[in-house]
């Protein structure tokens, strides 16, 4: 009788234990909450992270992307608890943010209302989990500061064992998370209006990194500069190498010594000019007489060369060769936001000394210096 009952008792009992164990493991894994903290010793703490873009001046132009990339690391600690109603999702949301979202870009935030068209993006990449308690994040890191749930949150998969033994909040692992800050501009950005401005002078809150159900700790994320937008300036300029003033009879010069003779236009090309700047032109390093460049390499006597520029309204203005002159932005022929322009100049022949006039050639190397005001 014993031999008959033994297999009847053992087989159902073994089968029953196996099923129960399997079901229990599944329930434990599903109830393994995932939380973050700034501390290994305490879960419910708030971390304060300030991300600081470099303070050096930046030259932004419209419709540029991925400008001025900056990354910053910070430690993070992973906690868990065997509790079915604890979320595993981590979210990077604009909670209490001081910034306005870009309506055309779910990742973008306006840096400052004083500078339309200048935006930033901010993301964070959390370190991988241990693979036993939790698996890979889905969607994969990084997640972005955003109102859009498709890019501002991620959930680690159930691990191999979960946190079945974590009846209380339990620290499991630590690592380094990396924040990435980048700037971009839209067509609304106006370099001329932005030049010289300082942004993020005071600390401003960007958002919060936390468990989606506010379980455990959190990180408040701030931005602080100051970020200074470059003042006006040009990267380079080039002038015609030689201006040919032609020929003129000495008699004409002698009869009209006060006139401007043989007026000849030439151009200085401006390149990579930021914010359509005004420029200062200086010719004081050149030798001159009666506001005419001295013919120091030619053999004609009593003559020199004067210089001037043409305004946007086609007015001709002679330059004082001894004093720097500021040329207005509108007279520099800037092409929209391209950063390139043209200074239309002219050269004239003039008489420095009527009594000394004699024929010959005129050869005058001139140094033209352009600077910011």
PyMOL commands that set and color helices and strands:
alter all, ss='L'
color gray80, all
select helices_A, chain A and resi 2-30+191-194+250-255+329-331+354-356
alter helices_A, ss='H'
color red, helices_A
select strands_A, chain A and resi 32-37+46-51+67-82+89-93+100-101+109-110+118-125+134-138+143-144+153-158+170-185+198-199+204-211+218-223+227-228+233-239+261-274+279-282+288-289+292-294+303-310+316-318+325-327+341-351+369-372
alter strands_A, ss='S'
color yellow, strands_A
deselect
rebuild
show_as cartoon
